[in-house]
Amino acid sequence: MALHRLARVVIGVPDVVATGAYYRDFGLDQLSDDPRGQRFGTQDGGEQLSLVPSPRRRLVELTVGADDADDVGRVAAALTRLGVAAEGGRPGAGWIAAVEPVTGLRAVVRVEPRRVQRAVAATPYNGPGRIDRTGRAPGVERTAAVRPRRLGHVVVGSTDPDATERFFRDGLGFRLSDRIAGAGAFLRCSTDHHNVLVLRAPTTFLHHTSWQVDDVDEVGRGATAMLAGHPERHVWGLGRHHAGSNFFWYLKDPAGNFSEYYSDMDCIVDDQLWTAEALEGAKGLFNWGPPPPPSFLRPEDLAELMTGAHAPR
């Protein structure tokens, strides 16, 4: 695959300072603290999040890593076939950018080196007839703050999900992993099961960003720390998804965006060995865990976002 990762996102929020404090608590490394825009990084992904002022919360931009200028050229040709105007993309250029017509999201494909994650030892878990560890479980001995390893995916609402899916698949070169029947498409630009999920929605909005941690203990420890003194941050978890198979816990930032700690995501290393499914009912949301609250499916500010009739700025 010429595309190799979801590199970074830019999120617009009404209060950059308050939202920035949330993502520091979440475990991201703050790289700048300018109230006009704050930047954050992860252990393995480098700079991956920018917060910028916006009248209402929204996903402003995402950047996808590509291997070389030929890959950028292929994206330029594909966008031309779709009739989508683009910036950059000239022969030999290292980047191209285009606005997805339905959501107003600016997507950038840029030549970037592949990042190889530092491998850590697998967490040992005991099981029936199997003793993989002795003594206390490592997860209960940990005291350091949870720090996400990298950005995994974003989820966006679109009033025309078929058109938005075409932009990502036929324009940028994403591939389909699974569908939520009649509601959305899980798309990938890496070996992760999904890097973008496009959801059918009554208006354009950012549903959530998702951040990888080492294992299910870090999912639980991270969420527990975030909720200490801030119960209003809780959204949904702990649970395990069916699509992607990952463990999850969702929290909410001050702007109303959800952020997810996740671990143990499905990886698709050979396209020939994966068959996309159309997931029906609960499978489209989760495999086990508490049922999702109504606010997960319809965020509490959705009516306000609809009234505001999103106009890209």
C-alpha positions in Angstrom: 0.0 0.0 0.0 1.5 3.3 -1.1 -0.3 5.1 1.8 1.1 4.0 5.1 -0.4 5.9 8.1 -2.8 8.5 9.4 -0.1 11.1 10.4 -2.0 13.9 12.1 -5.2 15.8 12.5 -6.2 19.4 13.0 -9.3 20.0 15.2 -11.1 23.3 15.5 -12.5 24.0 19.0 -14.1 27.1 20.6 -11.6 27.1 23.6 -8.1 26.0 22.7 -6.7 26.4 26.2 -9.3 24.3 28.0 -9.3 21.6 25.3 -5.5 21.5 25.3 -5.5 20.9 29.1 -7.7 17.9 28.5 -5.4 16.3 25.9 -2.4 16.9 28.3 -4.4 14.9 30.9 -5.1 12.3 28.2 -1.4 11.7 28.0 -0.3 13.5 24.8 2.9 15.5 24.8 2.3 19.2 24.5 4.7 20.7 21.8 3.4 24.3 21.9 1.1 26.2 24.2 0.1 29.2 22.1 -3.6 29.9 22.8 -4.1 30.6 19.1 -3.1 27.0 18.4 -1.6 24.1 20.3 0.3 21.1 19.0 0.6 17.7 20.6 2.6 14.5 20.0 2.6 10.8 20.9 5.4 8.4 21.9 5.7 6.8 18.4 3.9 9.1 16.0 5.6 12.4 16.5 3.4 15.5 16.2 -0.2 14.2 15.6 -2.7 16.7 16.9 -3.2 20.5 16.4 -6.0 22.4 18.1 -7.0 25.7 16.4 -9.8 28.2 17.2 -13.2 27.6 15.6 -16.7 28.8 16.4 -17.8 25.2 16.7 -16.0 21.9 17.0 -15.0 20.3 13.8 -12.3 18.2 12.1 -10.4 20.8 10.0 -7.7 18.7 8.4 -6.1 15.3 8.3 -2.8 14.3 6.9 -1.9 10.9 5.4 1.6 9.6 4.9 2.7 8.4 1.4 5.9 6.7 0.3 7.0 8.8 -2.6 6.1 11.5 -5.2 4.8 8.9 -7.6 2.1 8.1 -4.9 1.2 11.7 -4.7 0.9 11.8 -8.5 -1.4 8.8 -8.5 -3.7 10.7 -6.0 -3.6 13.8 -8.1 -4.8 11.8 -11.2 -7.5 10.1 -9.1 -8.8 13.3 -7.8 -8.9 14.8 -11.3 -11.0 11.8 -12.4 -13.4 12.5 -9.6 -13.6 16.2 -10.6 -12.2 17.3 -7.2 -9.9 20.4 -7.3 -6.6 20.0 -5.5 -3.6 22.0 -4.4 0.0 20.8 -5.0 0.3 17.4 -6.7 2.6 18.7 -9.5 5.1 16.2 -10.9 7.8 15.6 -8.3 5.8 17.4 -5.6 5.9 16.0 -2.1 2.2 16.7 -1.2 -1.3 17.2 -2.5 -4.4 18.6 -0.7 -8.1 18.6 -1.5 -11.3 19.5 0.3 -13.8 16.6 0.7 -16.9 18.3 -0.8 -19.5 17.0 1.6 -17.8 17.5 5.0 -15.5 20.4 4.1 -12.6 18.4 5.6 -9.2 19.2 4.1 -7.2 16.0 3.4 -3.5 16.2 2.8 -1.4 13.4 1.3 2.3 14.0 2.0 5.5 12.1 1.4 6.7 11.0 4.8 9.1 8.3 6.1 7.4 5.3 7.5 7.5 5.1 11.3 8.4 1.8 12.8 7.0 1.4 16.3 9.3 0.4 19.1 8.2 -3.1 20.1 7.4 -3.8 23.7 7.2 -7.2 25.3 3.8 -8.8 25.1 1.8 -8.5 28.3 1.6 -12.0 29.9 -1.8 -13.2 30.9 -2.6 -16.4 32.7 -5.3 -18.7 31.4 -6.9 -22.1 32.0 -4.1 -24.6 32.1 -1.6 -21.9 31.2 0.7 -20.0 33.5 2.4 -17.3 31.6 3.3 -15.1 34.6 3.9 -15.6 38.3 3.4 -12.9 41.0 1.1 -10.0 40.5 -0.1 -9.0 37.0 2.1 -6.2 35.5 -1.0 -4.1 34.9 -1.7 -3.7 38.6 1.9 -2.8 39.4 2.1 0.1 36.9 2.2 3.6 38.4 3.3 5.8 35.4 0.8 8.0 33.6 -0.7 6.4 30.5 0.7 7.9 27.3 -0.7 7.0 23.9 1.6 5.4 21.5 0.1 6.9 18.3 -3.0 8.2 16.6 -5.1 5.3 15.2 -8.2 6.7 13.5 -10.8 9.4 13.2 -14.6 9.1 12.8 -16.5 11.7 10.8 -20.2 12.2 10.2 -21.3 12.9 6.6 -24.7 13.8 5.2 -23.7 11.9 2.0 -21.5 9.0 3.3 -21.3 7.4 -0.2 -19.8 10.5 -1.7 -17.4 10.9 1.2 -16.4 7.3 0.9 -15.7 7.7 -2.8 -13.4 10.7 -2.0 -11.3 8.6 0.4 -11.3 5.4 -1.6 -11.3 6.5 -5.3 -9.6 9.8 -4.7 -7.0 9.2 -1.9 -6.6 5.4 -2.2 -8.0 4.2 1.1 -9.3 0.6 1.2 -12.5 -0.8 2.6 -12.2 -3.1 5.7 -15.9 -3.5 6.8 -19.2 -1.7 6.7 -21.9 -0.9 9.2 -24.9 -1.9 7.1 -26.6 1.2 5.8 -24.7 3.4 8.2 -20.9 3.7 7.5 -17.7 2.4 6.1 -14.4 1.5 7.9 -11.5 2.6 5.6 -7.8 2.1 6.0 -4.6 3.7 4.7 -2.3 1.4 6.7 -2.3 -2.1 8.1 -4.7 -1.0 10.9 -8.3 -2.3 10.4 -9.4 1.3 10.0 -7.9 4.8 10.0 -11.2 6.6 9.0 -14.8 5.6 9.7 -17.3 7.6 7.6 -20.8 7.6 9.3 -24.2 8.6 8.0 -25.2 11.6 10.0 -27.7 14.5 9.8 -24.9 17.0 9.7 -21.1 17.1 9.4 -19.2 16.6 12.6 -16.2 15.0 14.2 -17.3 12.0 16.3 -14.0 10.9 17.8 -10.3 10.4 17.5 -8.7 7.2 18.7 -5.3 6.7 20.3 -3.4 3.5 20.7 -2.1 2.3 24.1 -0.2 -0.8 25.0 -2.9 -3.2 26.2 -6.3 -3.4 27.9 -4.8 -2.5 31.3 -3.6 0.9 29.8 -7.1 1.4 28.4 -8.6 1.0 31.9 -5.8 2.8 33.7 -5.9 5.8 31.3 -9.7 6.2 31.5 -9.7 5.8 35.3 -7.2 8.5 35.7 -9.1 10.8 33.3 -12.3 10.3 35.3 -10.8 11.0 38.7 -12.4 14.3 39.7 -14.0 14.6 36.2 -16.9 12.1 35.9 -18.4 14.3 33.2 -15.7 13.1 30.8 -17.1 9.5 30.7 -18.9 8.4 27.6 -18.7 4.7 27.1 -16.5 1.7 28.1 -14.9 -0.6 28.9 -15.7 -2.8 26.0 -14.5 -4.6 22.9 -15.5 -3.7 19.3 -16.4 -6.3 16.7 -15.2 -4.3 13.7 -11.4 -4.0 14.4 -11.7 -6.2 17.5 -10.1 -3.5 19.7 -10.7 -2.8 23.4 -12.1 0.7 23.9 -13.0 3.4 26.4 -14.5 6.7 25.2 -14.2 10.0 26.9 -15.3 13.6 26.0 -13.2 16.7 25.7 -14.5 20.2 26.7 -15.5 21.0 23.1 -17.7 17.9 22.9 -15.4 15.7 20.8 -15.0 12.1 21.9 -11.5 10.6 22.4 -10.9 6.8 22.6 -8.1 4.8 24.2 -7.8 1.6 22.3 -5.6 -1.5 22.2 -5.4 -4.8 20.2 -6.7 -3.6 16.9 -7.0 -6.0 14.0 -4.2 -5.6 11.4 -4.6 -6.4 7.7 -1.2 -7.2 6.3 -2.4 -9.0 3.2 -5.5 -7.7 1.4 -6.1 -11.1 -0.2 -6.6 -12.6 3.3 -9.3 -10.2 4.4 -13.0 -10.1 3.4 -15.0 -7.0 4.2 -18.3 -7.7 6.0 -21.5 -5.7 6.3 -22.1 -5.7 10.1 -25.7 -5.7 11.3 -27.1 -4.5 14.6 -24.9 -4.5 17.7 -21.9 -5.9 15.7 -21.6 -2.6 14.0 -20.9 -1.0 17.4 -19.5 -3.6 19.9 -19.0 -7.2 20.7 -19.2 -6.9 24.5 -19.4 -4.3 27.1 -22.1 -2.0 28.4 -24.6 -0.8 25.8 -23.7 2.5 24.2 -25.4 5.5 25.7 -27.8 7.6 23.5 -25.2 10.4 23.6 -22.7 8.2 21.8 -25.0 7.7 18.8 -26.4 11.2 18.9 -24.0 13.6 20.7 -25.7 16.0 23.0 -24.7 19.0 20.8 -25.9 17.5 17.6 -28.9 19.7 17.4 -26.7 22.7 17.9 -24.4 21.6 15.2 -27.3 21.0 12.8 -28.7 24.4 13.5 -25.3 25.9 12.8 -25.3 24.3 9.3 -21.6 23.6 9.1 -19.8 25.9 6.7 -16.1 25.3 6.2 -13.9 28.2 7.2 
